[in-house]
Amino acid sequence: MNFEENYKKIAEPILEFITNSSWDIAGSKTKILENMTETGYWRKKDKVLYENDKFPSLETEIAASKAIISLRDNLLATIGDRIWGLTFTLYPDGKFNIEYDYNKPEGYEETDETISMDEAIKGLSDFN
């Protein structure tokens, strides 16, 4: 997907989130880890903030997550910087703003290593 297609996919869950709601501004805030995302949704009406009081469909959410990961990968390939999150703000006139978070979450370690179930259980039992 190109950047424009990704932006449209990221906006779709916000549009579902604001359906049948009054709003002056709306958006989402997403954390990006390896191949998964975690997104919260918000909208404001008359300076009152509504957060995560309803959610978009799973299908729309999955498409947006894939678009965000694609966007992360495209940005890494084109500018050489990895994003760890983004805030997408939508305005009633259709304009939008995206703020990228380039800060790696504290304590997050990327690794391609996998461990077996036995290793995981042993690691957990070592805490006792």
Backbone as a printed PyTorch tensor [residue, N CA C, xyz], in Angstrom:
tensor([[[  0.8380,  -1.1850,   0.0000],
         [  0.0000,   0.0000,   0.0000],
         [  0.8810,   1.2460,   0.0000]],

        [[  0.4100,   2.2790,  -0.6820],
         [  1.1390,   3.5360,  -0.6300],
         [  0.6580,   4.3610,   0.5690]],

        [[  1.2980,   5.4990,   0.7980],
         [  0.9720,   6.3090,   1.9690],
         [ -0.4990,   6.7200,   1.9910]],

        [[ -1.0340,   7.1610,   0.8600],
         [ -2.4260,   7.6210,   0.8220],
         [ -3.3990,   6.4980,   1.1700]],

        [[ -3.1620,   5.3090,   0.6460],
         [ -4.0190,   4.1600,   0.9610],
         [ -3.9410,   3.8190,   2.4510]],

        [[ -2.7260,   3.8780,   3.0040],
         [ -2.5620,   3.6120,   4.4350],
         [ -3.3440,   4.6220,   5.2670]],

        [[ -3.2610,   5.8960,   4.9120],
         [ -3.9670,   6.9340,   5.6650],
         [ -5.4790,   6.6980,   5.6540]],

        [[ -6.0090,   6.3060,   4.5070],
         [ -7.4470,   6.0170,   4.4170],
         [ -7.8340,   4.8570,   5.3280]],

        [[ -7.0190,   3.7990,   5.3410],
         [ -7.3060,   2.6310,   6.1870],
         [ -7.2130,   2.9850,   7.6700]],

        [[ -6.2910,   3.8850,   8.0180],
         [ -6.1410,   4.3020,   9.4170],
         [ -7.3240,   5.1620,   9.8410]],

        [[ -7.8870,   5.9330,   8.9200],
         [ -9.0320,   6.8060,   9.2310],
         [-10.3400,   6.0310,   9.3690]],

        [[-10.4790,   4.8970,   8.6990],
         [-11.7480,   4.1630,   8.6970],
         [-12.2550,   3.7760,  10.0910]],

        [[-11.4180,   3.2480,  10.9930],
         [-11.9550,   2.9290,  12.3220],
         [-12.3820,   4.1790,  13.1050]],

        [[-11.7190,   5.2880,  12.8690],
         [-12.1310,   6.5360,  13.5290],
         [-13.5090,   6.9370,  13.0290]],

        [[-13.7310,   6.8100,  11.7280],
         [-15.0480,   7.1370,  11.1680],
         [-16.1330,   6.2300,  11.7440]],

        [[-15.8240,   4.9540,  11.9450],
         [-16.7860,   4.0590,  12.5960],
         [-17.0110,   4.4680,  14.0490]],

        [[-15.9360,   4.8460,  14.7280],
         [-16.0110,   5.2380,  16.1350],
         [-16.9200,   6.4490,  16.3390]],

        [[-16.9240,   7.3810,  15.3970],
         [-17.7200,   8.6080,  15.5680],
         [-19.1200,   8.5060,  14.9720]],

        [[-19.4300,   7.3900,  14.3230],
         [-20.7610,   7.2170,  13.7360],
         [-21.8350,   7.4020,  14.8050]],

        [[-22.8510,   8.1830,  14.4860],
         [-23.9770,   8.4790,  15.3800],
         [-23.5530,   9.2190,  16.6460]],

        [[-22.4310,   9.9220,  16.5900],
         [-21.9590,  10.7150,  17.7310],
         [-21.7070,  12.1430,  17.2710]],

        [[-21.9180,  13.0770,  18.1560],
         [-21.5420,  14.4540,  17.8850],
         [-20.0710,  14.6160,  18.2280]],

        [[-19.3330,  15.3660,  17.4020],
         [-17.9110,  15.5330,  17.6510],
         [-17.3940,  16.7890,  16.9690]],

        [[-16.3650,  17.3660,  17.5790],
         [-15.6780,  18.5230,  17.0150],
         [-14.3130,  18.1310,  16.4670]],

        [[-13.7360,  17.0870,  17.0520],
         [-12.4330,  16.5550,  16.6660],
         [-12.3830,  15.1150,  17.1650]],

        [[-11.7190,  14.2360,  16.4160],
         [-11.6460,  12.8250,  16.8090],
         [-10.3060,  12.2640,  16.3800]],

        [[ -9.9650,  11.1200,  16.9600],
         [ -8.7020,  10.5290,  16.5670],
         [ -8.4250,   9.2010,  17.2110]],

        [[ -7.2180,   8.7440,  16.9510],
         [ -6.7460,   7.4960,  17.5280],
         [ -5.2800,   7.6610,  17.9100]],

        [[ -4.8880,   6.8720,  18.8900],
         [ -3.4900,   6.8360,  19.3110],
         [ -3.0800,   5.3700,  19.3100]],

        [[ -2.0000,   5.0640,  18.5740],
         [ -1.5870,   3.6830,  18.3700],
         [ -0.1500,   3.4620,  18.8170]],

        [[  0.0570,   2.3610,  19.5280],
         [  1.3990,   1.8790,  19.8440],
         [  1.7130,   0.7810,  18.8400]],

        [[  2.9440,   0.7590,  18.3440],
         [  3.3440,  -0.2350,  17.3520],
         [  4.4970,  -1.0480,  17.9180]],

        [[  4.3160,  -2.3550,  18.0150],
         [  5.4010,  -3.2220,  18.4260],
         [  5.8950,  -3.9610,  17.1870]],

        [[  6.2650,  -5.1960,  17.2830],
         [  6.8280,  -5.8770,  16.1140],
         [  5.7760,  -6.0110,  15.0040]],

        [[  4.8470,  -6.9100,  15.1600],
         [  3.8190,  -7.1050,  14.1310],
         [  2.4230,  -6.9740,  14.7100]],

        [[  2.2870,  -6.0870,  15.6780],
         [  0.9810,  -5.8540,  16.2810],
         [  0.8560,  -4.3910,  16.6810]],

        [[ -0.3710,  -3.9690,  16.8270],
         [ -0.6440,  -2.6010,  17.2530],
         [ -1.6580,  -2.6170,  18.3860]],

        [[ -1.6750,  -1.5300,  19.1360],
         [ -2.6740,  -1.3350,  20.1880],
         [ -3.1970,   0.0850,  20.0150]],

        [[ -4.4960,   0.2090,  19.7730],
         [ -5.0690,   1.5060,  19.4410],
         [ -6.2030,   1.8780,  20.3830]],

        [[ -6.2110,   3.1260,  20.7820],
         [ -7.3100,   3.7050,  21.5390],
         [ -7.9480,   4.8070,  20.7140]],

        [[ -9.2470,   5.0080,  20.8920],
         [ -9.9890,   6.0010,  20.1100],
         [-10.5750,   7.0640,  21.0200]],

        [[-10.7030,   8.2690,  20.5020],
         [-11.2200,   9.3850,  21.2840],
         [-11.9440,  10.3690,  20.3630]],

        [[-12.8110,  11.1450,  20.9640],
         [-13.4660,  12.2560,  20.2620],
         [-13.7740,  13.3300,  21.2970]],

        [[-13.8490,  14.5600,  20.8460],
         [-14.2110,  15.6740,  21.7190],
         [-15.4290,  16.3670,  21.1420]],

        [[-16.2970,  16.7610,  22.0360],
         [-17.4630,  17.5720,  21.6860],
         [-17.6100,  18.6070,  22.7790]],

        [[-17.5760,  19.8790,  22.3940],
         [-17.6920,  20.9790,  23.3660],
         [-16.7070,  20.8100,  24.5210]],

        [[-15.4800,  20.4860,  24.2020],
         [-14.3740,  20.3280,  25.1560],
         [-14.5210,  19.1200,  26.0920]],

        [[-15.5180,  18.2660,  25.8590],
         [-15.6730,  17.0360,  26.6480],
         [-15.0190,  15.8970,  25.8600]],

        [[-14.1230,  15.1740,  26.5220],
         [-13.3880,  14.0810,  25.8940],
         [-14.0910,  12.7530,  26.1530]],

        [[-14.3070,  12.0020,  25.0880],
         [-14.8740,  10.6560,  25.1730],
         [-13.8140,   9.6930,  24.6490]],

        [[-13.4410,   8.7110,  25.4940],
         [-12.4060,   7.7650,  25.1050],
         [-12.9110,   6.3380,  25.1830]],

        [[-12.7000,   5.6150,  24.1000],
         [-12.9590,   4.1680,  24.0620],
         [-14.3230,   3.7700,  24.6160]],

        [[-15.3390,   4.5870,  24.3830],
         [-16.6780,   4.2200,  24.8550],
         [-17.4180,   3.3390,  23.8510]],

        [[-16.8340,   3.1840,  22.6840],
         [-17.3030,   2.2200,  21.6920],
         [-16.1200,   1.9220,  20.7790]],

        [[-16.2580,   0.8870,  19.9430],
         [-15.1150,   0.4450,  19.1540],
         [-15.5340,   0.1190,  17.7300]],

        [[-14.6040,   0.2820,  16.7960],
         [-14.8900,  -0.0960,  15.4050],
         [-14.9570,  -1.6130,  15.2700]],

        [[-15.4290,  -2.0640,  14.1210],
         [-15.5160,  -3.5080,  13.8750],
         [-14.1190,  -4.1150,  13.8280]],

        [[-14.0450,  -5.3890,  14.1470],
         [-12.7680,  -6.0990,  14.1410],
         [-12.1450,  -6.0810,  12.7480]],

        [[-12.9510,  -6.2540,  11.7260],
         [-12.4600,  -6.2470,  10.3440],
         [-11.7810,  -4.9130,  10.0080]],

        [[-12.4380,  -3.8210,  10.3750],
         [-11.8810,  -2.4920,  10.1140],
         [-10.6250,  -2.2670,  10.9460]],

        [[-10.6530,  -2.7280,  12.1790],
         [ -9.5040,  -2.5930,  13.0800],
         [ -8.2920,  -3.3520,  12.5440]],

        [[ -8.4980,  -4.5600,  12.0480],
         [ -7.4050,  -5.3700,  11.5010],
         [ -6.8150,  -4.6990,  10.2630]],

        [[ -7.6700,  -4.1820,   9.3810],
         [ -7.1800,  -3.4920,   8.1800],
         [ -6.3590,  -2.2630,   8.5550]],

        [[ -6.8010,  -1.5300,   9.5650],
         [ -6.0540,  -0.3510,  10.0200],
         [ -4.7170,  -0.7580,  10.6250]],

        [[ -4.6980,  -1.8300,  11.3990],
         [ -3.4530,  -2.3120,  12.0010],
         [ -2.4470,  -2.6890,  10.9140]],

        [[ -2.9050,  -3.3860,   9.8910],
         [ -2.0220,  -3.7510,   8.7760],
         [ -1.5030,  -2.5010,   8.0640]],

        [[ -2.3630,  -1.5000,   7.9080],
         [ -1.9540,  -0.2520,   7.2570],
         [ -0.9110,   0.4840,   8.0960]],

        [[ -1.0780,   0.4700,   9.4120],
         [ -0.1160,   1.1390,  10.2970],
         [  1.2410,   0.4340,  10.2310]],

        [[  1.2440,  -0.8760,  10.2280],
         [  2.5000,  -1.6190,  10.1230],
         [  3.1410,  -1.3780,   8.7560]],

        [[  2.3280,  -1.3300,   7.7080],
         [  2.8340,  -1.0180,   6.3690],
         [  3.4350,   0.3890,   6.3270]],

        [[  2.7540,   1.3290,   6.9590],
         [  3.2470,   2.7010,   7.0240],
         [  4.5940,   2.7390,   7.7600]],

        [[  4.6700,   2.0360,   8.8890],
         [  5.9330,   1.9550,   9.6350],
         [  7.0530,   1.4270,   8.7450]],

        [[  6.7750,   0.3460,   8.0190],
         [  7.7850,  -0.2630,   7.1600],
         [  8.1790,   0.6560,   6.0090]],

        [[  7.1880,   1.3470,   5.4190],
         [  7.4720,   2.2930,   4.3290],
         [  8.3210,   3.4640,   4.8200]],

        [[  8.0010,   3.9850,   5.9940],
         [  8.7870,   5.0880,   6.5400],
         [ 10.2140,   4.6410,   6.8450]],

        [[ 10.3710,   3.4460,   7.3770],
         [ 11.7010,   2.9210,   7.6740],
         [ 12.5090,   2.7880,   6.3770]],

        [[ 11.8700,   2.3090,   5.3170],
         [ 12.5590,   2.1230,   4.0330],
         [ 12.8930,   3.4550,   3.3620]],

        [[ 12.0150,   4.4540,   3.4960],
         [ 12.2340,   5.7190,   2.7820],
         [ 13.0470,   6.7460,   3.5510]],

        [[ 12.8590,   6.8280,   4.8710],
         [ 13.5990,   7.8480,   5.6310],
         [ 14.5890,   7.2520,   6.6220]],

        [[ 14.5050,   5.9430,   6.8370],
         [ 15.4610,   5.2850,   7.7030],
         [ 15.1530,   5.3580,   9.1860]],

        [[ 14.0040,   5.9080,   9.5530],
         [ 13.6050,   5.9850,  10.9580],
         [ 12.3970,   5.0900,  11.2020]],

        [[ 12.4150,   4.3920,  12.3390],
         [ 11.3130,   3.5070,  12.7110],
         [ 10.3760,   4.2530,  13.6370]],

        [[  9.0850,   4.1370,  13.3590],
         [  8.1020,   4.7240,  14.2680],
         [  7.6060,   3.6460,  15.2180]],

        [[  7.3180,   4.0610,  16.4610],
         [  6.8300,   3.1570,  17.4970],
         [  5.3880,   3.4710,  17.8680]],

        [[  4.8440,   4.4950,  17.2480],
         [  3.4620,   4.8600,  17.5090],
         [  3.0580,   6.0090,  16.6180]],

        [[  1.7690,   6.2560,  16.6100],
         [  1.2790,   7.4180,  15.8750],
         [ -0.0490,   7.8750,  16.4500]],

        [[ -0.2720,   9.1660,  16.3310],
         [ -1.5450,   9.7680,  16.7140],
         [ -2.1510,  10.3470,  15.4540]],

        [[ -3.3650,   9.9130,  15.1360],
         [ -4.0750,  10.3490,  13.9370],
         [ -5.2420,  11.2030,  14.4130]],

        [[ -5.2670,  12.4610,  14.0000],
         [ -6.3350,  13.3880,  14.3980],
         [ -7.1490,  13.7570,  13.1640]],

        [[ -8.4680,  13.6210,  13.2790],
         [ -9.3860,  13.8890,  12.1790],
         [-10.2600,  15.0820,  12.5240]],

        [[-10.4400,  15.9660,  11.5360],
         [-11.2610,  17.1620,  11.7110],
         [-12.5420,  17.0360,  10.8840]],

        [[-13.6130,  17.7170,  11.2670],
         [-14.8930,  17.5940,  10.5610],
         [-14.8430,  17.9540,   9.0720]],

        [[-13.8850,  18.7950,   8.6760],
         [-13.7810,  19.1660,   7.2590],
         [-13.0390,  18.1220,   6.4230]],

        [[-12.6450,  16.9970,   7.0570],
         [-11.9590,  15.9220,   6.3430],
         [-10.4440,  16.0140,   6.4060]],

        [[ -9.9240,  17.1080,   6.9020],
         [ -8.4720,  17.2250,   7.0440],
         [ -8.0240,  16.3630,   8.2090]],

        [[ -6.7670,  15.9940,   8.1820],
         [ -6.2340,  15.1690,   9.2640],
         [ -4.7880,  15.5430,   9.5320]],

        [[ -4.3170,  15.1180,  10.6870],
         [ -2.9400,  15.3350,  11.0910],
         [ -2.4120,  14.0250,  11.6640]],

        [[ -1.1530,  13.7190,  11.3630],
         [ -0.5220,  12.5270,  11.9200],
         [  0.7500,  12.9540,  12.6340]],

        [[  0.8660,  12.5230,  13.8740],
         [  2.0890,  12.7370,  14.6520],
         [  2.7190,  11.3720,  14.8730]],

        [[  3.9890,  11.2570,  14.5170],
         [  4.7080,  10.0020,  14.6800],
         [  5.4780,  10.0040,  15.9830]],

        [[  5.5430,   8.8600,  16.6350],
         [  6.3270,   8.6890,  17.8500],
         [  7.5430,   7.8370,  17.4920]],

        [[  8.7230,   8.4310,  17.5870],
         [  9.9700,   7.7400,  17.2390],
         [ 10.6630,   7.1430,  18.4610]],

        [[ 10.0430,   7.2320,  19.6110],
         [ 10.6510,   6.7440,  20.8500],
         [ 10.2810,   5.2840,  21.0960]],

        [[ 11.3060,   4.4600,  21.2110],
         [ 11.1130,   3.0410,  21.5050],
         [ 10.5610,   2.9150,  22.9230]],

        [[  9.5220,   2.0960,  23.1210],
         [  8.9760,   1.9380,  24.4780],
         [ 10.0430,   1.4550,  25.4580]],

        [[ 10.0430,   2.0400,  26.6320],
         [ 11.0180,   1.6730,  27.6500],
         [ 10.8700,   0.2020,  28.0110]],

        [[ 11.9850,  -0.4950,  28.0230],
         [ 11.9790,  -1.9030,  28.4010],
         [ 11.6460,  -2.8620,  27.2790]],

        [[ 11.2920,  -2.3400,  26.0920],
         [ 10.9330,  -3.2230,  24.9720],
         [ 12.1930,  -3.7150,  24.2860]],

        [[ 12.3030,  -5.0100,  24.1310],
         [ 13.4370,  -5.6210,  23.4520],
         [ 12.9380,  -6.3920,  22.2480]],

        [[ 13.4460,  -6.0410,  21.0750],
         [ 13.1090,  -6.7960,  19.8770],
         [ 14.0410,  -7.9830,  19.7710]],

        [[ 13.4880,  -9.1110,  19.4030],
         [ 14.3200, -10.2880,  19.2050],
         [ 13.6100, -11.2300,  18.2480]],

        [[ 14.3970, -11.9270,  17.4660],
         [ 13.8470, -12.9400,  16.5730],
         [ 13.8690, -14.3160,  17.2260]],

        [[ 14.4190, -14.3750,  18.4450],
         [ 14.5200, -15.6480,  19.1380],
         [ 13.1470, -16.1030,  19.6150]],

        [[ 12.9410, -17.4100,  19.5260],
         [ 11.7360, -17.9950,  20.1110],
         [ 12.1950, -18.9580,  21.1970]],

        [[ 11.3430, -19.1610,  22.1550],
         [ 11.6680, -20.1100,  23.2150],
         [ 10.5700, -21.1640,  23.2570]],

        [[ 10.9570, -22.3200,  23.7380],
         [  9.9920, -23.4100,  23.8340],
         [  9.1010, -23.1930,  25.0540]],

        [[  8.0100, -23.9320,  25.1120],
         [  7.1040, -23.8670,  26.2530],
         [  7.8280, -24.2810,  27.5320]],

        [[  8.6750, -25.3040,  27.4440],
         [  9.4350, -25.7590,  28.6210],
         [ 10.3520, -24.6460,  29.1360]],

        [[ 11.0070, -23.9320,  28.2120],
         [ 11.8960, -22.8320,  28.6100],
         [ 11.1000, -21.7070,  29.2700]],

        [[  9.9160, -21.4370,  28.7270],
         [  9.0730, -20.3800,  29.2960],
         [  8.6240, -20.7460,  30.7050]],

        [[  8.1960, -21.9890,  30.8970],
         [  7.7420, -22.4370,  32.2150],
         [  8.8970, -22.4120,  33.2080]],

        [[ 10.0780, -22.8650,  32.7730],
         [ 11.2480, -22.8450,  33.6460],
         [ 11.5850, -21.3950,  34.0280]],

        [[ 11.5330, -20.4860,  33.0580],
         [ 11.8230, -19.0760,  33.3260],
         [ 10.8510, -18.4850,  34.3380]],

        [[  9.5890, -18.8420,  34.2220],
         [  8.5870, -18.3450,  35.1630],
         [  8.7750, -18.9610,  36.5450]],

        [[  9.1260, -20.2360,  36.5810],
         [  9.2950, -20.8810,  37.8960],
         [ 10.5340, -20.3870,  38.6100]],

        [[ 11.5070, -19.8510,  37.8860],
         [ 12.7120, -19.2900,  38.5000],
         [ 12.4210, -18.0200,  39.3030]],

        [[ 11.2630, -17.4080,  39.0850],
         [ 10.8880, -16.2060,  39.8340],
         [ 10.5170, -16.5110,  41.2750]],

        [[ 10.1670, -17.7480,  41.5810],
         [  9.7570, -18.1340,  42.9410],
         [ 10.9160, -18.2520,  43.8850]]])
